[in-house]
Amino acid sequence: MTTTFSTEFLGCKVSRTDLQGLRERLAEEGYAEAERGDVHVVNGCCVTNEAVAKTRQAVRRALRDADAVVVTGCAARLADAGFERIDPRVRVIGEASEAVPDAVVDHLAALGCRGGDRRDVSPLRRRMFLKVQDGCSFSCAYCVIPAVRGGTRSRPVDEVVAEAERRVRQGHRELVVTGVNVGLYRDGALRLADVLRRVAAVDGLERARLSSIELEHLDDRVLDALAAPPFLPHLHLPLQTGSDALLAAMRRRYRADDYRARVTAARNRMPGLAVTADVIAGLPGETEVDHRATLALVEEVGLARLHVFPYSPRPGTRTADDDTDPAVKRRRAAELRALSDRLARAHRTALIGGSDEVLIEERDADDHGLGQGRDGTPWRVRGGAVGDVVPVVAEGLGDDMRVAGTVRVSSVA
């Protein structure tokens, strides 16, 4: 009897590509994907204590139905995370991301699991994430990612292009170029701008975007590549804090004025650009003045949305033994989220009455299409089919902050 598998994802866009690769490898080996498989894979995250706790919860839930649970992802590489102590049926596979598919296949074989005929596996989303780089060689004081992901390494550009072509043949309308620190991309003399141009030239690719880039890597060559079709006007630029003193303490490689200047340069090259960012609330040593500097910079720059992370000490980092008063951290995170909600509402309200193009990725319970517009704004659309890129007219803003719209029907003379 063919062994079935199921997967569960916690983490970032890079981890999403890793899990997709594992799903495809298991399907190639003949294992059948199911909603609740005999073997359940939890792709876990470790960027915060909360992420690790959620990974543990996912493992415990999976043990109710699965014969075996496999933990992969960054959480599996975190020292002393203790997932294997939850239950004897849990196996932690902490190899480098590119080695995980082989390791999982070997583990299933050792368990006596049986495959069948080679199968196809459905994509996780109608957008597809295209990983061009992994690992990070930076040394930010608070970040555990270099320890769990390893140093930077890049995929050869020809391999990236071949995957992009394959994804387009599979029917993906949009590719999102991603990496742990994508600006570190190197393939001989080729740099990030070169691989972006090569991806953009793939025949049949309708839409592309860059998932996230560190500010110091957003140079003019990269901006020029992103300003050309099929790339879309959205950038995610991690900020973390608006305090120069904290940026220096964190060993970040820019200052607040650099952030202002690069956002301005990007908007000059990319009309209609929406910029989103990560910020951390309650960094060690953060004063109320520092916190207010972050709020002021976010508002001044006019970010479209924030990802807010309360500071979480990570093992093995320079700030592992530092923390901020939990009540102060909660209050500052709440203020940042409130600012994010206000800016997002203003950005999305300004779209009402205008038009956009939305890639419909799924349908909700009321049969509305859900997807993203060109600048990354989330939409709820009447009309269109999953997988379609549809022209839409913005009519309002829903309670969930999605722009509500209707597919625009062209008149025929």
NORGI-V651145 format. One record per pair of residues at least 6 apart in sequence whose C-alpha atoms are under 6 Angstrom apart, sorted by sequence separation. I is the first residue (numbers start at 0). J is the second residue. D is the distance in Angstrom with one decimal. If there is no record, write none. Layout:
I	J	D
I	J	D
This chain:
44	50	5.5
45	51	5.0
83	89	5.3
184	190	5.6
266	272	5.8
313	319	5.2
362	368	4.5
371	377	4.6
396	402	4.6
83	90	6.0
184	191	5.3
312	319	4.8
361	368	5.9
362	369	5.7
370	377	5.8
371	378	5.7
395	402	6.0
396	403	5.5
361	369	5.4
370	378	5.4
395	403	5.1
359	368	5.6
360	369	5.9
369	378	5.7
394	403	5.7
135	145	5.2
359	369	5.4
360	370	5.2
369	379	4.8
393	403	5.9
394	404	5.1
43	54	5.2
243	254	5.5
359	370	4.5
368	379	5.6
393	404	4.4
358	370	5.4
368	380	4.8
392	404	5.3
358	371	5.8
367	380	5.5
392	405	5.6
134	148	4.9
136	150	5.0
241	255	5.6
357	371	5.4
367	381	5.3
391	405	5.4
134	149	5.0
135	150	4.8
136	151	5.6
357	372	4.4
391	406	4.3
75	91	5.8
134	150	4.7
135	151	4.5
356	372	5.5
390	406	5.7
391	407	5.0
76	93	4.6
134	151	4.1
390	407	5.5
75	93	4.8
133	151	5.7
133	152	5.5
69	89	5.8
132	152	5.8
67	88	5.0
68	89	4.8
69	90	4.9
70	91	4.8
71	92	5.4
132	153	4.3
69	91	5.9
132	154	6.0
207	229	5.5
208	230	5.1
131	154	5.4
206	229	4.8
207	230	4.5
208	231	5.5
378	401	4.9
380	403	5.9
205	229	5.9
206	230	6.0
211	235	4.7
212	236	5.7
361	385	5.7
377	401	5.2
378	402	4.6
379	403	4.9
380	404	4.9
381	405	4.8
382	406	5.6
360	385	5.4
378	403	5.9
380	405	5.4
359	385	5.0
360	386	5.8
3	30	5.7
5	32	5.7
38	65	5.6
275	302	5.5
359	386	5.4
2	30	5.7
3	31	4.6
4	32	5.0
5	33	5.5
37	65	4.9
38	66	6.0
40	68	5.8
42	70	6.0
45	73	5.9
192	220	5.9
274	302	5.3
275	303	5.5
277	305	5.7
279	307	5.9
282	310	5.5
359	387	5.7
3	32	5.5
4	33	5.8
5	34	5.9
37	66	5.3
38	67	4.9
39	68	4.9
40	69	4.7
41	70	4.9
42	71	4.7
43	72	5.1
44	73	5.2
45	74	4.7
192	221	4.7
274	303	5.7
275	304	5.0
276	305	5.1
277	306	4.7
278	307	5.2
279	308	4.8
280	309	4.6
281	310	5.5
358	387	5.8
5	35	5.6
38	68	5.7
40	70	5.9
42	72	4.8
44	74	4.7
273	303	5.9
275	305	5.8
279	309	5.5
280	310	5.7
358	388	4.3
5	36	4.7
43	74	4.8
153	184	5.6
155	186	5.8
279	310	5.7
357	388	5.4
4	36	4.0
153	185	5.9
175	207	5.6
192	224	5.9
357	389	5.4
3	36	4.7
4	37	5.6
6	39	5.6
9	42	5.8
172	205	5.6
173	206	4.4
174	207	4.8
175	208	4.9
176	209	4.9
177	210	5.2
356	389	5.4
3	37	5.2
4	38	4.7
5	39	4.8
6	40	4.6
7	41	4.9
8	42	5.0
9	43	5.1
10	44	4.9
173	207	5.3
175	209	5.5
176	210	6.0
182	216	5.2
305	339	5.3
356	390	4.5
4	39	5.6
6	41	5.9
9	44	5.6
175	210	6.0
304	339	5.2
355	390	5.8
356	391	5.9
355	391	5.4
354	391	5.5
160	198	5.9
238	276	5.8
239	277	5.6
240	278	5.9
283	321	5.9
354	392	4.5
233	272	5.4
235	274	5.7
237	276	4.7
238	277	5.6
239	278	3.7
283	322	5.5
303	342	5.8
304	343	5.3
353	392	5.8
232	272	4.4
233	273	4.9
234	274	5.0
235	275	4.7
236	276	5.0
237	277	4.7
238	278	5.7
239	279	5.0
283	323	5.8
303	343	5.2
353	393	5.7
233	274	5.9
235	276	5.4
352	393	5.3
281	323	5.7
351	393	4.7
352	394	6.0
226	269	5.3
351	394	5.5
351	395	5.8
133	178	5.4
134	179	5.6
135	180	5.7
125	171	5.9
128	174	5.7
129	175	5.7
132	178	4.6
133	179	5.1
126	173	5.0
127	174	5.0
128	175	4.6
129	176	4.9
130	177	4.8
131	178	5.9
242	289	5.1
281	328	4.7
126	174	5.9
129	177	5.9
130	178	5.4
280	328	5.9
132	181	5.8
242	292	5.8
241	292	5.3
280	331	5.8
132	184	6.0
241	293	3.9
280	332	5.2
240	293	5.3
241	296	5.9
76	147	5.2
73	147	5.8
21	100	5.0
30	114	4.6
29	114	4.3
28	114	6.0
29	115	4.1
29	116	4.8
29	117	4.5
28	117	5.9
29	118	5.9
27	117	4.7
27	118	5.8
26	118	5.0
23	120	5.9
273	374	5.6
140	249	4.9
2	112	5.7
139	249	5.5
2	113	5.4
139	250	5.0
1	113	5.2
16	128	5.9
1	114	5.1
1	115	5.9
233	374	4.7
231	373	5.6
232	374	5.0
13	178	5.8
141	316	5.7
140	317	5.0
141	318	5.5
125	360	5.2
125	386	6.0
47	311	5.3
